[in-house]
Amino acid sequence: MATAGAPRRFCRCACFCSENLYVARYGLHLCFRSEQQLRQDYGPILRSRGCVSTKDFQQLLAELQQEVARRQRLGQESAARKALIASSYHPARPEVYNSLQDAALAPEFLSVAEYSASPGADRQGLLQWLQTVSGAAA
């Protein structure tokens, strides 16, 4: 089962927190690392799209900082939700969560799965198996 063993770490690309931040008001996707970088890289286009006053810029800056902080918390929040569910969820039918039994699967599916796991499996062979199973002509 996927949840057995050591807990998996939440991983994300380093750019996730600073790249592709969308600001609907100005219709822009921005990269944000600092106020100075924001002014330097986006100052002219922001002004052309209506971010003209100090108040406008400070509001934008606050929104971007909030979004970066939200993205930075995602891993911790996800882990907390997972722990809460794991500690409080009790399946009504535990047998559903045991190993999937071959008897529950169509024999045709088992044949295709067995072929795809074999050392000589290739794309063409898999397509032939699938055509045979689906009843299509080869």
Secondary structure, DSSP 4 states (H G I P E B T S, - for coil): -TTSSSPPPP---GGGGTS-EEEGGGTEEE--S-HHHHHHHHHHHHHHTT--SHHHHHHHHHHHHHHHHHHHHHHHHHHHHHHHHHHH---S-GGGGSPPPGGGS-HHHHHHHHHHHSTT--HHHHHHHHHHHHT---
